[in-house]
C-alpha cells in the first residue's frame, strides 16, 4: 500500500465575493448615485413649487386680512350707529309722552283713563246709567287714537332710520363673517404649506449630506498612492 504524501493534497479554496464588495462595485455605486440625484431633483422641484404656492397664499392672506379688518370696523360702526338710534328713539318716545301728558289733551286723556278704569273695576248699583259710560268710552277711545297717532307720527322717521341701520348692520356682519371664514381657510392652507415645506427642506438636507458622503468616499477610492 503506497503512502500518500499529505503535502501533495491541496484543498481548493472557494473565493466568495462578499455582499459588501458586490454592493460597492462601480456600477452599483453609479446606480445609487443616479437614484440619489433623481430624488434630489424631484425634491428640489417640489420645494420650489411649495415656496411659490406659499408666497401666493401669504400675499392673498395679507390682502384678505386688510379686508377683514375694514369689514370689522364697518360692522362695529354700523352697530354703534344702530345703538345710537335705539337710544335716540327711546329718548324721543319719552319726550313725546311727556309733552302729551302736559298738554290739555294729555290731561284729558289721563282723566278719562282714570275714570274708565275706575268704572270697570268698581261698578255697582250707584253707578250712572250705561249710556253715560258708552259716551264716556267713545271719548276715551277717540283720545287714545289721537295719542297713538301722535306717537306713531313722531317716532316714524327715527323708527325708519333704526330699521335701515339694523339691516345695514346685519349685512355688514354677514360680510365680515364671510371674509373671516375665507381668512381662516387661507391660514390653514398656509400652515399646511409651511409644514410640508419644512419637511421637504429637512429631507433635502439629508439627501445633500448623503451626496456629500458618497463624493468623499468616491475620492478616497480613486486616490492613488505612489510607492
C-alpha positions as CSV (number, residue, x, y, z in Angstrom):
1,X,0.0,0.0,0.0
2,X,1.6,3.2,-1.1
3,X,1.7,6.0,1.2
4,X,0.2,9.3,0.3
5,X,2.2,12.4,0.9
6,X,-0.2,14.6,2.7
7,X,1.7,17.6,1.4
8,X,0.6,16.8,-2.1
9,X,-3.1,17.1,-1.2
10,X,-4.2,20.6,-1.6
11,X,-7.6,21.8,-0.9
12,X,-9.3,24.1,-3.4
13,X,-10.3,27.3,-1.9
14,X,-13.5,28.9,-2.9
15,X,-13.3,32.6,-3.1
16,X,-16.7,34.2,-2.4
17,X,-17.3,37.8,-3.1
18,X,-18.8,39.4,0.0
19,X,-22.1,41.2,-0.2
20,X,-20.4,44.4,0.7
21,X,-18.0,44.1,-2.2
22,X,-20.7,43.3,-4.6
23,X,-22.8,46.3,-3.5
24,X,-19.8,48.6,-3.9
25,X,-19.0,47.8,-7.4
26,X,-18.7,50.8,-9.7
27,X,-22.0,50.0,-11.5
28,X,-23.9,49.7,-8.2
29,X,-22.5,52.9,-6.9
30,X,-23.3,54.7,-10.1
31,X,-26.9,53.4,-9.9
32,X,-27.3,54.6,-6.3
33,X,-25.8,57.9,-7.2
34,X,-28.2,58.4,-10.1
35,X,-31.1,57.4,-7.9
36,X,-30.0,59.9,-5.3
37,X,-29.6,62.7,-7.8
38,X,-33.1,61.9,-9.2
39,X,-34.6,62.1,-5.7
40,X,-32.8,65.4,-5.2
41,X,-34.1,66.8,-8.5
42,X,-37.7,65.8,-7.7
43,X,-37.4,67.1,-4.2
44,X,-35.9,70.4,-5.5
45,X,-38.8,70.9,-7.8
46,X,-41.3,70.1,-5.0
47,X,-39.6,72.7,-2.8
48,X,-39.8,75.4,-5.5
49,X,-43.5,74.7,-6.0
50,X,-44.2,74.8,-2.3
51,X,-42.3,78.1,-2.0
52,X,-44.2,79.6,-4.9
53,X,-47.6,78.4,-3.5
54,X,-46.6,79.7,-0.1
55,X,-45.7,83.1,-1.4
56,X,-49.0,83.4,-3.3
57,X,-51.1,82.2,-0.3
58,X,-49.3,84.6,2.1
59,X,-49.9,87.5,-0.3
60,X,-53.6,86.5,-0.6
61,X,-53.8,86.3,3.2
62,X,-52.2,89.7,3.7
63,X,-54.7,91.3,1.3
64,X,-57.7,89.4,2.9
65,X,-56.6,90.4,6.4
66,X,-56.8,94.0,5.4
67,X,-60.3,93.5,4.0
68,X,-61.3,91.6,7.2
69,X,-60.1,94.5,9.4
70,X,-62.0,97.0,7.3
71,X,-65.2,94.9,7.4
72,X,-64.9,94.5,11.1
73,X,-64.6,98.3,11.6
74,X,-67.6,98.9,9.4
75,X,-69.6,96.3,11.3
76,X,-68.7,97.9,14.6
77,X,-69.5,101.4,13.2
78,X,-72.9,100.2,12.0
79,X,-73.6,98.5,15.3
80,X,-72.8,101.7,17.1
81,X,-75.0,103.7,14.8
82,X,-77.9,101.3,15.4
83,X,-77.4,101.6,19.2
84,X,-77.3,105.4,19.0
85,X,-80.6,105.4,17.0
86,X,-82.2,103.0,19.5
87,X,-81.3,105.3,22.4
88,X,-82.5,108.3,20.4
89,X,-85.8,106.6,19.7
90,X,-86.3,105.8,23.4
91,X,-85.5,109.4,24.3
92,X,-87.8,110.8,21.7
93,X,-90.6,108.5,22.9
94,X,-90.1,109.8,26.4
95,X,-90.2,113.4,25.2
96,X,-93.3,112.9,23.2
97,X,-95.0,111.2,26.1
98,X,-94.0,113.9,28.5
99,X,-95.2,116.7,26.2
100,X,-98.5,114.9,25.6
101,X,-99.1,114.3,29.3
102,X,-98.5,118.0,30.0
103,X,-100.9,119.1,27.2
104,X,-104.6,119.7,27.6
105,X,-105.4,116.7,25.6
106,X,-103.0,114.6,27.6
107,X,-104.5,115.7,30.9
108,X,-108.0,114.9,29.5
109,X,-106.7,111.5,28.4
110,X,-105.3,110.8,31.9
111,X,-108.6,111.7,33.5
112,X,-110.6,109.7,31.1
113,X,-108.3,106.7,31.6
114,X,-108.6,107.0,35.4
115,X,-112.4,107.2,35.3
116,X,-112.8,104.4,32.9
117,X,-110.6,102.0,34.9
118,X,-112.5,103.1,38.0
119,X,-115.8,102.2,36.3
120,X,-114.6,98.9,35.1
121,X,-113.2,97.8,38.5
122,X,-115.8,99.4,40.8
123,X,-119.1,99.2,39.0
124,X,-122.1,98.9,41.4
125,X,-125.8,99.9,41.8
126,X,-124.8,103.5,42.4
127,X,-123.1,104.0,39.0
128,X,-124.7,106.2,36.3
129,X,-126.7,104.7,33.5
130,X,-124.9,102.5,31.0
131,X,-125.3,105.1,28.1
132,X,-123.3,107.6,30.2
133,X,-120.3,105.3,30.1
134,X,-121.0,104.5,26.5
135,X,-120.4,108.1,25.6
136,X,-117.5,108.3,28.1
137,X,-115.9,105.3,26.5
138,X,-116.3,106.7,23.0
139,X,-114.4,109.9,24.0
140,X,-111.7,107.8,25.7
141,X,-111.2,105.7,22.6
142,X,-111.1,108.9,20.5
143,X,-108.4,110.5,22.7
144,X,-106.5,107.2,22.8
145,X,-106.4,107.0,19.0
146,X,-105.1,110.6,18.9
147,X,-102.4,109.7,21.3
148,X,-101.4,106.6,19.3
149,X,-101.3,108.7,16.1
150,X,-99.2,111.3,17.7
151,X,-96.7,108.8,19.0
152,X,-96.6,106.9,15.7
153,X,-96.2,110.1,13.6
154,X,-93.5,111.5,15.9
155,X,-91.5,108.3,16.0
156,X,-91.9,107.2,12.4
157,X,-88.8,108.9,11.0
158,X,-86.4,107.6,13.6
159,X,-88.0,104.1,13.5
160,X,-87.4,104.1,9.8
161,X,-83.8,105.1,10.3
162,X,-83.4,102.5,13.0
163,X,-84.8,99.7,10.8
164,X,-82.4,100.7,8.0
165,X,-79.4,100.8,10.4
166,X,-80.4,97.4,11.7
167,X,-80.4,96.0,8.1
168,X,-77.1,97.6,7.3
169,X,-75.6,96.2,10.4
170,X,-76.9,92.7,9.5
171,X,-75.3,92.9,6.0
172,X,-72.0,94.3,7.4
173,X,-71.9,91.4,9.9
174,X,-72.5,88.8,7.3
175,X,-69.9,90.4,5.0
176,X,-67.3,90.4,7.8
177,X,-68.1,86.8,8.8
178,X,-67.7,85.6,5.2
179,X,-64.3,87.3,4.8
180,X,-63.3,86.0,8.2
181,X,-64.1,82.4,7.1
182,X,-62.1,82.9,4.0
183,X,-59.2,84.2,6.1
184,X,-59.3,81.2,8.4
185,X,-59.3,78.9,5.3
186,X,-56.2,80.5,3.8
187,X,-54.5,80.5,7.2
188,X,-55.0,76.7,7.3
189,X,-53.6,76.4,3.8
190,X,-50.5,78.5,4.7
191,X,-49.9,76.4,7.8
192,X,-50.1,73.2,5.8
193,X,-47.7,74.5,3.2
194,X,-45.3,75.6,5.8
195,X,-45.3,72.2,7.4
196,X,-44.8,70.5,4.0
197,X,-42.0,72.9,3.1
198,X,-40.3,72.3,6.4
199,X,-40.4,68.5,5.9
200,X,-39.1,68.9,2.3
201,X,-36.2,71.1,3.4
202,X,-35.2,68.6,6.1
203,X,-35.3,65.8,3.5
204,X,-33.3,67.9,1.1
205,X,-30.6,68.5,3.7
206,X,-30.5,64.8,4.4
207,X,-30.0,64.0,0.7
208,X,-27.3,66.6,0.4
209,X,-25.5,65.1,3.3
210,X,-25.8,61.6,1.7
211,X,-24.5,63.0,-1.6
212,X,-21.5,64.6,0.2
213,X,-20.6,61.4,1.9
214,X,-20.7,59.5,-1.4
215,X,-18.5,62.1,-3.0
216,X,-15.9,61.8,-0.2
217,X,-16.0,58.0,-0.5
218,X,-15.5,58.2,-4.2
219,X,-12.5,60.5,-3.9
220,X,-10.9,58.2,-1.3
221,X,-11.3,55.1,-3.6
222,X,-10.0,56.9,-6.6
223,X,-6.9,58.3,-4.8
224,X,-3.5,56.8,-6.0
225,X,-0.5,56.2,-3.7
226,X,3.0,56.4,-5.1
227,X,5.2,53.6,-3.8
